[in-house]
Amino acid sequence: MWLDYKQYNHWPLIDEILKISQQELKWFLETKTPYDMASYKWFEKIYGHPMGPKVWNWYAIPNLRASQETEWSYLFPELTKAAKNLPGVVNFSLNAIAPGGEAPFHSDYDYDMRQDLSKADKVFVILLGIDIAEASLEKCGFQLGDEKIRFGTNDIISFDGDVVHGSWNFTDQWRYTINMDIKQEHWKL
């Protein structure tokens, strides 16, 4: 189920997050490497089961989990501060897919939206395109249910994370997005 991110009661804050994230990503890439992020193995450790049968070259900086800072929050101080000021935010992370990598198809309710971890009954996702290679849908895209879309830099999409989704990056560049999970009561639906 696709949503319009402007149904989030505080959607103007999302445009500010987009600006901050692009500035801090530039700083991060000047001082760190993508390998300073949490790998897919972190998800296995936290959530108790792997997302798929192989390593997917997928990484994250989980700034907030269950509305709490993580051990990676210091890597994006301004972004973490802005995330904490988002009403209803449950989880917030910068995600990256390495060249040739994939984020396997999954429902977020198997992982970071699980009620025992998120402390929320229902949350919806806002996804920001921070730095995504311009390429064909076959090379770099996003899929929600049966629908595939081209999702690029500066694009904003939102959806119900309970619907199975995934993405791929068969380019020679890293793909960076911001993922925000926001409680349902903060949406006009």
C-alpha positions in Angstrom: 0.0 0.0 0.0 1.6 3.3 -1.2 1.0 6.4 0.9 1.5 10.1 0.2 4.2 11.3 2.7 2.3 14.6 2.9 -0.3 12.7 4.9 2.2 12.6 7.7 1.0 15.5 10.0 4.5 17.0 10.2 5.6 16.4 6.6 7.4 19.8 6.1 10.1 18.4 8.5 10.8 15.7 5.9 12.2 18.3 3.4 14.6 19.6 6.1 15.7 16.0 6.9 16.5 15.5 3.2 18.8 18.6 3.2 20.6 17.6 6.4 21.0 14.0 5.2 22.7 15.1 2.0 25.1 17.4 3.8 26.0 14.8 6.5 26.4 12.0 3.9 29.0 14.1 2.1 30.8 14.7 5.4 30.5 11.0 6.3 32.0 9.9 3.0 34.9 12.3 3.4 35.8 10.8 6.8 34.5 7.3 6.8 33.7 4.5 4.5 30.4 2.7 4.0 31.9 -0.3 5.9 31.8 1.8 9.1 28.0 1.2 9.0 26.2 -1.8 10.5 26.1 -4.7 8.1 23.3 -7.1 7.4 24.8 -9.3 10.1 23.7 -6.7 12.7 20.1 -7.4 11.7 20.7 -11.1 12.2 22.1 -10.4 15.6 19.3 -8.0 16.7 16.3 -9.7 15.1 17.2 -13.3 15.5 17.1 -14.6 11.9 18.7 -13.7 8.7 17.0 -11.7 5.9 18.1 -14.2 3.2 20.4 -17.0 2.3 23.3 -14.9 1.2 25.1 -11.7 2.1 23.3 -8.9 0.3 25.8 -6.1 0.5 23.3 -4.0 2.4 24.4 -1.7 5.2 22.8 0.8 7.6 23.4 3.5 10.2 20.5 2.9 12.5 20.4 6.3 14.2 17.2 5.5 16.2 15.7 2.1 17.1 12.5 2.1 19.2 13.0 5.9 19.4 16.4 5.4 21.2 19.8 6.3 19.9 22.1 3.5 18.8 25.9 3.0 18.9 26.0 4.5 15.4 24.1 7.7 16.1 27.3 9.7 16.6 28.2 9.2 12.9 25.3 11.6 11.9 24.9 14.0 14.8 22.7 16.6 13.1 20.6 13.9 11.4 20.1 12.1 14.7 19.1 15.3 16.4 16.6 16.1 13.6 15.2 12.5 13.7 14.6 12.7 17.5 12.5 15.9 16.8 10.2 14.1 14.4 6.9 13.5 16.1 6.0 9.8 16.2 9.4 8.5 14.9 10.1 4.9 15.9 13.1 3.9 13.7 15.4 6.1 11.6 18.4 5.0 9.6 20.6 5.8 6.7 20.6 2.7 4.4 23.1 1.8 1.8 23.3 -0.9 -0.9 26.8 -1.6 -2.3 27.3 -1.8 -6.1 25.8 -5.1 -7.2 23.8 -5.5 -4.0 20.2 -6.1 -3.0 18.0 -5.5 0.0 16.0 -8.8 0.0 12.3 -8.8 -0.2 10.8 -8.6 3.3 8.1 -7.2 5.6 9.4 -4.7 8.2 7.1 -6.3 10.7 9.5 -9.3 10.8 12.3 -6.9 11.9 12.4 -3.3 13.2 8.6 -2.8 13.2 7.9 -5.8 15.4 5.7 -4.6 18.2 8.0 -6.1 20.9 10.8 -3.9 19.5 9.0 -0.8 18.2 6.5 -0.4 21.0 4.0 0.7 18.4 0.9 -1.1 16.9 1.2 0.3 13.4 3.9 2.4 11.7 4.4 3.6 8.2 7.6 4.2 6.2 8.9 7.4 4.6 11.9 6.7 2.3 14.1 9.5 1.0 16.5 9.1 -2.0 19.7 10.7 -0.8 22.2 9.5 -3.5 21.1 7.0 -6.0 22.7 6.3 -9.4 20.7 7.4 -12.4 20.1 4.1 -14.1 17.4 2.0 -15.6 14.8 0.3 -13.4 16.4 -3.0 -14.1 19.7 -1.7 -12.7 18.5 0.3 -9.7 14.9 0.2 -8.4 12.5 -0.5 -5.6 9.5 -2.9 -5.4 6.5 -2.8 -3.2 4.2 -5.8 -3.6 4.1 -6.5 -7.4 4.9 -2.9 -8.4 8.4 -1.9 -9.4 9.4 1.8 -9.5 12.4 3.9 -10.3 13.4 5.7 -7.1 16.0 8.4 -7.5 18.0 11.1 -5.7 15.6 13.6 -3.9 12.6 11.3 -4.4 10.3 10.7 -1.4 8.0 7.7 -1.2 6.0 6.3 1.7 4.3 3.0 2.2 3.0 0.4 4.6 6.1 -1.6 5.6 3.9 -4.6 6.3 3.7 -5.1 2.5 6.7 -7.1 1.2 9.3 -4.9 -0.5 12.9 -4.8 -1.6 15.4 -3.0 -3.7 18.4 -3.6 -5.9 21.5 -1.7 -7.0 23.2 -3.4 -10.0 25.2 -0.2 -10.8 28.8 0.6 -10.0 27.9 3.2 -7.4 26.6 3.0 -3.8 22.9 3.7 -3.3 22.0 5.8 -0.2 18.5 6.3 1.3 17.0 7.5 4.6 14.3 5.2 6.2 11.9 6.6 8.7 9.2 4.6 10.5 6.5 6.8 12.0 3.5 5.8 14.2 0.1 5.6 12.5 -1.5 8.2 14.9 0.7 10.9 13.3 -0.8 10.4 9.9 -4.0 11.7 8.3 -5.4 8.5 6.8 
